[in-house]
Amino acid sequence: MTIALPKGRIAEDVLAIFKKIFNEDFEFENRKLILKKAGFTFLNVRNWDVATYVQKQAADIGVVGYDVITELNSDVLELMDLGLGECRVSVAGIKGDESYKSKTRIKVATKLQNIAKKYFSKKGIPIEIIKLNGSIELSPLVGLSDVIVDIVQTGGTLKENGMEEKEVIMHSSARVIANKNSFSTNKKEILDLIAKIGQVHGA
């Protein structure tokens, strides 16, 4: 079975779960992107690419944030909420400034374009999306946007930059996802693994 993991903390946490299940060490060596052990092949990929690997069946299952699945509208099966990497997707802006609420069209800086469009569309508010990939908090401070839509964990970065959460769009955490064909072919094997993860991780 091939499993796609997002680089960084979540991959380490998931491999720690496998260590508990199989009582042996699982870790990527140096800069290696593939780990083969105990009948599994683990792929170390970028967070935003996990769902694509699974959807295209380059991996049978994967672990990725619910925010990523939603943003990409991924055609995968969601099997389990691991409760790792908990965060929120929120509208944020300059502290105490609610002027965006009275505008007829709001400028929104984000990399989560689909989530932002859907959220404001449901509220019937026209928006102009400004796509940014990093340091998104900067954009309202320099007048590039009215607000941002971004991932918030502690809110510390917002506070440090004189900003605050205005509206929570959704809560997110890491989910185990599966390719639909892989799941129908290897249903027992995948469900057995999910059950073992549940036993040691308590998810």
N, C-alpha and C positions, 0 to 999 in steps of 0.2 A: 504494500500500500504506500502510495506517495502522498506526503503531507507538506503543504506550503505554509511556512511560518514567516511572520513579519520580522525584519531585522530589529534587534534591540531587546528591550526589557521583556516584552510579551513572549518572544521566542525563548528566552531564558526561563521564564516562568513555566511555559508549556513543557519544555524539556525536563524541568524539575519534576513535573507531574509524571512524565514517562519514567523518570528515574525511580520514583516511588512505586509505580506499577510493576516494573520489570527488575527492580533492584540492581540496576547497573547504570553507569554514567552515560549520559547523552549530551554531547556538546560539539559544536562546530569547531574544527581545528583552525587556528590562525585565521586566514582569510577565505577558507574553503566555503563554497556555497552549497555543497551537497554532503549530507551525512547519511551513511547506510549502517543500520544497526537493528538487530532483533527482528529482521524481516521488514523493516520500514525504510523508506527513503525520504529524508527530510530535505526540503529546499529552503534556502535562506534568501528571501526576496524582499523587495520594498513593500511596505505596508499597502500602498495603493495598487500593487500588482497582484496581491494574493488572490483576490476574487477572479481576476482574469485567468490566472493559472488554473484555478478550479473550474471555472465556467468552460474553458477550452479543453478540459480534461488532461492538462499537463500534470495536474495533481488530482488525486481522488478526493481529498479533504483539505481544509485549510483553516487557519484561525485569523480572523480579521474583525476590526471594529464595526459595529452596527452602522455608524455614521458613513463609513466607506461603502458598505453594501447599499445603503440608501442613496448616497450620492451617485453611485455608478449604476443604480437600478439593476443590480446583478441578478442573472437568471441562475440561481443556485438554491439548494435546500439549506435552510437554517436548522441545525440539529440541537444546539445547546448554547446557553449563555454561561460563559466561564466566569463572568463577574470580574475579569481582569481589566485594567486600563480604564476604569470608570471615568466618564467625563460628560460634559453637556455640550450641545451645539446651541449657541446663544447669539442673540442680537446684542451688541455692545456699543457704547458710545461715550462721549465725554461726560464726566460726572456732573450731574445736575442739569444737563442740557437735554431738554425734551422737545426741542424745536422741530426735530425730524417728524414728529407725530402730526404736525399741522401742515406739512408740505404736500403738494399735490403729486410730486414725484420724488422718490428718495434715492439718493446715490448710495449703493451698498458695495463695499469692498469685501471680497471673499475669494477663497478657492473652492468653496462648496456652492457652486453656482446653482445646481439643480435643487438642492435643499432650500436655498434662499428664495429662488423663484417660486417654488411651490408654496412656501410659507406665506410670502407676501401676496401671492395670487389668491390664496384662500381668503385673505383679509380684504381683497379687492383693492390693494394699493399698488399703483404702478411704480416700478423701480428701474434704475439703470445699474447694471452690474459692472463693477470694475474688478477684473480678475487680477488678483495678486497671489503670489506663492509663498511669501514670507514677510515678517515684520508688518503684519496686517494692521496691528494696533496703531501704527504710525499714521495711517491715512486720514482719520478724522482730525488728528492734531494739526495736520498741514492743509486741511481743507480739500483733500482729494475726494473724500466721501463724507456722507452724513453719519453713517453708522457702519459697523462691520458685522459679518456673520462668521463666527470662528469657534474652534474647540476651546472650551474652558475647563480646566481641572480644579485648580485652587482659586483662580481669580487674581493671583498675586501679580502677574505681569500687567493685568489691566490696572490694578490699584497703583502700581509703581509709575504708570504712565498717565495718571489722572483720569482713568476711565472706569466704567462700571457696566455690569450686565444690566440690560434693559428688559429683555424678554428671553425666556428659555424656550427654544424650539423643540428640542428632543434630548433624551438621555441616551448615552451610548456606553457599550462595554464590548469586550472581545467575544465573538461568537464562533462556534465550530460550524463550518459550512461544508457541504458536499456537492460534488458533481452529480447531476441527476442520473446519468447513465451508470456511473460508478456505483451509486447507491443501489440502483435496481439489480446490478450484477453482483455486488459484494455486500448486500444488505446485512446479513448475519455478522460478518466480520466487522463492519463499521459500527453496528449497534452494540456488539460485544465491547468494542474499544470505548465507545461513549459510556457504557455502563461502568467500565473499569475507571474511567476518568472521574465519573460521578462519585464512585466509592472513595477514591483517595483525595479528591479535591473538594468534595461536599458541595458541588454546584447543583 
